[in-house]
């Protein structure tokens, strides 16, 4: 306000002085322009004086300024990995549809859905009554044939029996033994047993229904080990290989597994969606991961050891889509352009061509409320 009063006073004095001068042979316009020029010169001189006073006052004034508070940090070089994430799903390492090897009526089912069964346990039995009767008949015939063979053996040892009778009795026993073995093998096909330990996931038939080799009775699942499968764009074919580390997130059960490894990569590009498959085998000790569960597979695509990193919160975007950050110098912030290479969570990698360099102090928080050239106060 004092500056304005001084300027107005000077203008008034100048007008009064000019009004007191004797009239010169000039046009009215030229007179006014001359007066305007003199006044503008004086105003410029006074503005310079005011600016100098402001600088001196700023240097001597120790009172707290009402500048925006910001948080600052130095730009550093650090390592960063560039990751890509793909959608995948879970398969059990062992899944089988169990059915009988013979046709017949289901006589018994010894398990329930969700039940854990051990390897070799009988799960279901088909009616094989006729076959069992045949087995009994053969067993009786075999018992008689073995008795007759023993008699022929005794006669032969005494030198009474003939060699032909002994050989005939022996062949009869061997023939019946072979038939009995065949019948018992056929009878075993009427029993459905677990080929490995696992959970009974689904029972497809009911007691008394007809079963056959083409109709599964039970689905058995072992989830001690699971396989996560994902489809990867062919654009990453050169970047991803077997043995690469991956992290897997199961959002439905809030479970994350780090430092897993790709166990296999497909050798065929799907022509429909231009992808190739990858697989990751995992131990499932707590049995929390089940088949067909959604999985997010994150693969480390690239690794940079000396990357220029800045907090992601420090990188802003202007109305034209250009990325920038504020560098702190001498109590003020200066707007500098940045070229973003990769964003990973809380940190952003910028290129060496950016105006922000390693060692610069930048605004990490509070950047949205400041402007280029504005003075700020560091929040400590």
Secondary structure, DSSP 8 states (H G I E B T S, - for coil): -HHHHHHHHHHHHHHHHHHHS---S--HHHHHHHHHHHHHHHHHHHHHHHHHHHHHHHHH--S----EEEEEEE-EEEEEEEEEEEEEEEEEEEEEEE--SS-EEEEEE---TT-EE-TT-EEEEE--HHHHHHHHHHHHHHHHHHHHHHHHHHHHHHT-S-HHHHHHHHHHHHHHHHHHHHHHHHHHTTEEE-SS-EEEEEE---TT-EE-TTS--EEEEEEEEEEEEEEEEGGGTTT--TT-EEEEEETTTTEEEEEEE--EE-S--BTTTTEEEEEEEEE-TT----TT-EEEEEEEEEEEEEEEEEEGGG-EE-TTS-EEEEEEETTEEEEEE--EEEEETTEEEE-TTSSS-TT-EEEEESGGG--TT-BEEE--
